[in-house]
Structure formats: C-alpha cells, structure tokens
Amino acid sequence: MTESTPWPTERSSRSTVVAQFGGSRADLMHWALTTGDPLADAVVIEMHERGMRESRELLARGLRDGLAALHPEPDKDVTATGTITTAA
C-alpha cells in the first residue's frame, strides 16, 4: 500500500503491526487511524466533556428510547443528515 499520510506512531510502529498481524492488517490499521469521522469525533468530544457515567446513561437511553428521548438534553443534536449542530 502506498501511504499518502505518515504512519500514526503514537499507537505503534508499522513494522511492529506487520510483524504481529501481517501487511494487509497493517494497511487496514493505517487506513483506520488516518481516516477522519467528524460525527464520531464530535460524539467522543461530547462524551469527554460530560464524563463517562453521564455519557453511558445518555447512550443507553438513546439506544433504548430513540434520539428524540435525548432532546433537548445534549448540547449538540445529531440530525437525520448526520451533521452536528449546536443547540440554540
């Protein structure tokens, strides 16, 4: 695989991953660690801001009762288009 972005060395070196899992898995790991997901990033930021106890409770409620059960509680709402908007 030709890498367009540098290997994210904070996790491990590429050679270590290749030695343990092989080249194709190392390529997959490189892709996973260098591909952004703005929606997931926003959720993680919110979880850290709220704390894990509250975040777990909100996640459980959202999974059990649906997204509408969380309104207006979260500071950021996830819309049907998958974008994050700041609540007014």
Secondary structure, DSSP 8 states (H G I E B T S, - for coil): ---SS---TTT--HHHHHHHH-HHHHHHHHHHHHS--HHHHHHHHHHHHH-HHHHHHHHHHHHHH-GGGGTTSSSEEE-TTS-EEE--
